[in-house]
Amino acid sequence: MPSIKAEALTIEFPLYHHNARSLKKRLFEGATRRVKRDAESRVVVAALAELNFTIGKGERVALVGSNGAGKTTLLRTIAGIYEPVAGRLSVEGEIGSLIDPGAGMNPLLTGRENIVLRGLYRGMSEKDGRALADEVAEFSGLGEFIDLPIRGYSAGMNVRLSFAMATAITPEILLMDEWFLAGDADFMAKAEERLTRLVTGADILVIATHDMAIVRQWCTRAIKLDSGRIIADGPVEEVLGPAD
């Protein structure tokens, strides 16, 4: 059964280029608890500190907090991009990410080739990957451009391809960094419908956002972060307060 469980989850980023004695002194003079030394005496930033939570099937969770609170870092950690330096993170279920939909695409390959490779990476057969490419090509509306190298795509064409690829398969766990919609007016209506289907079809949704209207519309639970720590966790109305 899909689930996410964190136990004393901690993420730290070493500041490798900040080794001058005077700079270290200035850092620590004005430091909060996020800047410290690790066991190897390196200056590190504590991006996430001893987080404990469990997210189960059916939950729609918003990560909220000010810029720099740790929302995107937590999303990237759940996605497997960052490794904890302490504590434990257990993720059960297939993950789909809208953190950076265009990440990993090769600009020298065609749109179709990139789609097939993405399918193979997710464990599809080559036949299924080609079928996926046909579906993405139709939805994106790129026409003959789907068989041209994406380095020649316009920004709008890249967005269409990225969105269509990222939303073509409904995962068990959907991770989103802000509510992702893109494209021109004609494409937006299709994108809204497709994104709604993706969100409602996933077993677990975790979204980092500053848009409280999105939180109230789609989420059942909110985890509020501040300086890399959880300061509130509960039903949306309890964490955010009543809507204005």
C-alpha positions in Angstrom: 0.0 0.0 0.0 1.4 3.4 -0.9 2.9 5.3 2.0 5.6 7.8 3.0 7.1 7.7 6.5 9.8 10.0 7.9 11.6 9.3 11.2 14.0 12.1 12.4 14.6 12.9 8.8 17.5 15.3 8.4 19.1 16.9 5.3 22.2 19.0 5.5 24.1 20.8 2.7 27.9 21.4 3.3 29.2 24.8 2.3 32.4 23.6 0.6 33.6 27.1 -0.6 33.1 28.8 2.7 36.3 27.7 4.5 38.0 31.0 5.0 38.4 31.7 8.8 37.0 35.2 8.6 34.0 34.0 6.6 33.3 31.2 9.0 33.5 33.7 11.9 30.9 35.9 10.2 28.6 33.0 9.5 28.6 31.8 13.0 28.3 35.3 14.5 24.9 35.8 12.7 23.9 32.1 12.5 20.6 30.7 13.3 20.3 27.0 14.3 20.4 26.1 10.5 24.1 27.0 10.1 26.4 24.7 12.1 29.4 22.4 12.0 29.0 18.7 11.2 31.1 15.8 12.6 33.8 16.6 10.1 34.0 20.3 11.2 32.5 21.4 7.9 30.1 24.4 7.8 26.7 23.0 6.8 23.2 24.3 6.4 20.5 22.2 8.0 17.9 22.2 5.3 15.6 19.8 7.1 15.9 18.9 10.8 14.5 15.8 12.5 11.2 15.6 10.6 8.6 13.0 11.7 5.5 12.2 9.8 3.5 9.5 8.1 1.4 9.9 4.9 -1.0 7.2 3.9 -3.2 6.2 1.0 -5.9 8.6 0.2 -4.2 11.7 1.8 -3.8 15.0 0.0 -1.0 16.8 1.7 0.1 20.4 1.3 3.6 21.5 2.3 3.3 25.2 3.3 5.6 27.8 4.7 7.6 30.9 3.7 10.4 30.8 1.1 13.3 28.8 2.4 11.2 26.9 4.9 12.3 23.5 3.3 9.2 22.6 1.2 11.0 21.9 -2.1 13.9 20.2 -0.3 11.4 17.8 1.3 9.7 17.1 -2.0 13.1 16.4 -3.6 14.0 14.1 -0.7 10.8 12.1 -1.1 11.5 11.9 -4.8 14.9 10.4 -4.1 17.0 13.3 -5.3 18.5 14.1 -1.9 19.8 11.5 0.6 19.2 12.0 4.3 22.3 12.5 6.5 20.4 11.2 9.5 17.1 9.6 10.3 15.1 7.5 7.9 12.7 7.9 5.0 10.6 5.0 3.7 8.5 5.4 0.5 6.3 2.7 -0.7 4.7 3.1 -4.2 5.5 4.4 -7.6 6.4 8.1 -7.6 5.5 10.6 -10.3 7.0 14.0 -10.1 6.0 17.5 -11.3 8.9 19.1 -9.5 10.7 19.8 -12.8 8.8 18.1 -15.6 11.5 18.8 -18.2 14.4 17.4 -16.2 16.4 14.7 -17.8 15.5 15.4 -21.4 18.2 15.2 -24.0 18.1 18.3 -26.3 19.9 16.4 -29.1 17.1 13.7 -29.3 13.7 14.2 -30.8 10.6 14.6 -28.7 9.5 11.1 -29.6 12.9 9.6 -28.6 12.8 11.4 -25.3 9.4 10.1 -24.5 10.4 6.5 -25.3 13.5 6.8 -23.2 11.3 8.1 -20.3 9.1 5.1 -20.7 12.0 2.7 -20.7 13.4 4.4 -17.5 10.0 3.7 -15.8 10.2 0.0 -16.7 8.0 0.0 -19.8 8.7 -2.2 -22.8 9.8 -0.6 -26.0 6.4 -1.3 -27.5 4.6 0.4 -24.6 7.1 3.3 -24.8 6.2 3.9 -28.5 2.5 3.8 -27.6 3.2 6.3 -24.9 5.0 8.5 -27.4 2.0 8.4 -29.7 -0.3 9.4 -26.9 1.9 12.3 -25.7 2.4 13.5 -29.3 -1.4 13.7 -29.8 -2.0 15.5 -26.5 0.8 18.0 -26.9 -0.3 18.9 -30.4 3.3 19.2 -31.6 2.5 17.6 -34.9 5.6 16.9 -37.1 7.8 18.7 -34.5 7.6 15.6 -32.3 10.1 13.9 -34.6 12.6 16.8 -34.5 15.4 17.4 -31.9 13.9 19.3 -29.0 16.9 21.8 -29.0 15.0 23.5 -31.8 11.7 23.8 -29.9 10.3 27.1 -28.7 9.8 27.6 -25.0 6.1 27.0 -25.4 6.7 23.7 -27.3 9.0 22.5 -24.6 6.4 23.3 -22.0 3.7 21.3 -23.9 6.0 18.3 -24.3 7.1 18.4 -20.7 3.6 18.6 -19.4 2.2 15.9 -21.6 5.1 13.6 -20.7 4.8 14.2 -17.0 1.0 13.7 -16.9 0.7 10.8 -19.3 0.9 8.1 -16.5 -1.0 8.3 -13.2 1.5 7.4 -10.4 0.6 6.0 -6.9 2.4 9.0 -5.3 2.2 12.4 -7.0 4.7 15.1 -6.0 4.1 18.6 -7.2 6.1 21.9 -6.7 3.3 24.4 -7.1 0.2 23.8 -9.3 1.6 23.1 -12.7 -0.3 24.5 -15.7 1.3 25.9 -18.9 0.8 26.7 -22.5 -1.4 29.0 -24.5 -5.1 29.5 -23.9 -6.2 26.6 -26.2 -3.8 24.2 -24.4 -4.7 25.3 -20.9 -8.2 23.9 -20.9 -6.9 20.4 -21.9 -4.1 20.8 -19.3 -6.5 21.6 -16.5 -8.7 18.6 -17.2 -5.7 16.3 -17.5 -4.1 17.6 -14.3 -7.3 17.2 -12.4 -7.6 13.6 -13.5 -3.9 13.0 -12.5 -4.4 14.5 -9.0 -7.6 12.6 -8.3 -6.3 9.3 -9.7 -3.1 9.3 -7.5 -3.3 7.4 -4.2 -1.2 10.1 -2.4 -0.7 13.8 -3.4 2.1 15.9 -1.8 2.2 19.5 -3.1 4.4 22.4 -2.0 2.7 25.7 -2.7 2.2 29.3 -1.6 -1.3 29.3 -3.1 -3.7 28.7 -0.2 -6.7 28.5 -2.5 -5.1 25.4 -4.1 -4.5 24.0 -0.6 -8.1 24.5 0.4 -9.5 23.1 -2.8 -7.4 20.0 -3.2 -5.8 19.1 0.1 -7.0 17.4 3.3 -3.9 18.0 5.4 -1.2 20.6 5.7 2.3 20.3 7.0 3.8 23.7 7.9 7.5 24.1 7.8 9.7 26.8 9.2 13.5 26.8 9.1 13.5 23.2 8.0 11.3 22.0 10.9 7.7 21.0 11.2 5.8 23.6 13.3 2.2 22.4 12.5 0.7 19.3 11.0 -3.0 18.6 10.7 -6.3 19.2 8.8 -6.1 22.2 6.4 -8.5 24.3 8.4 -6.6 23.7 11.6 -3.2 24.6 10.2 -4.3 27.5 8.0 -7.2 28.8 10.0 -10.7 29.5 8.5 -10.8 31.0 5.0 -11.4 34.7 4.7 
